[in-house]
Amino acid sequence: MVRVRVRTGGADAVRCAKLMMAVLACLCLAPLFAHAENTLDKIRRTNTMVIAFPAGHFPFAEADGDGKAIGYSIEICQRIADAVRREARLPQLQLKFLQVDTDGRFEAISSGAADIECGSTTSNASRRSRFDFTIPHFYTTTRMMVRKDSGIRSWLDMRGKRVVTLRGSSILPYVKARDASGVLDMRWVEATRDADAVAMVVDGRVDAYADDDVLLYSYRTEIKNPEALEIVGEALSVDPYAMMMRKDDRAFKALVDREMVRMISDGDINGMYNRWFMQPAGGRKKALDLPMGYVLRDSFRFPSDKIAN
């Protein structure tokens, strides 16, 4: 217990009052400083690195039949963990995988439940104001999934039609901007899960599902008759996927970025890409047959986390 004795009268009372306020302020801030543990210190203390991942986002991250996290992003993060093990001199470092949903990935990082999020999260200006992102490992565009017999080939064909998007998706501003004038008069529907959005297209409850095209290609492989659906429409955006970390944790981010540059410069990441995008992979052992796009290929020539908003 801290006791501050205040003498009545004049300047002494003022000085003592100020002293009391300073002591109380220090006491209030003490818990905050006690919890201001950076990521590398937390990893050293626990000898564990926690990776958050969104299951079901093939080929980036998914859980296999045994519940083990696998995917292109997971493989990259396993290399990052190797770098932490090496640079932090933690030969017995353990890896723990935390499965999260679309909203839970942000809470997992901000709360410290996970040290890095490895999946298909877009690095945009809004999110970069709250989190740090490493060098992008993929670039995607916003398009739409439709029934092949729908007659829809472009956004202009969506006049008066129903389009579903995922709640909280980063692509919503792009899609709505396409209809900013209201000429298309598209009707909007929200879904909480990608599987629900795909089912709505298959059943004809909506005319299109708008999302990142690489995810749409992936979701299409999961249904019974994938040939009944196709990905169409002009690209509305070019968005980078990157690993998400806590804001302003410079030492950890620098380590992660160094390992990303090494993987890119040594060509390791090209082998990972081919394994997950060009060959049968994942729990379904299906290939997306999606060659590396020129934007990602060119970005690997000069890897940087500095990207346009």
Secondary structure by P-SEA (a helix, b strand, c coil): cbbbbbbcccaaaaaaaaaaaaaaaaaaaaaaaaacccaaaaaaaccbbbbbbbccccccbbbccccccccaaaaaaaaaaaaaaacccccbbbbbbbbbcccaaaaaaaaccccccccccccccccccccccccccbbbbbbcccccccccccccccccbbbbbcccccaaaaaaaaacccccbbbbbbbccaaaaaaaaaacccccccccaaaaaaaaaaccccccccccccccbbbbbbbbbcccccaaaaaaaaaaaaaaaaaaaaaaaaaccccccccccccccccccaaaaaaaacccccccc
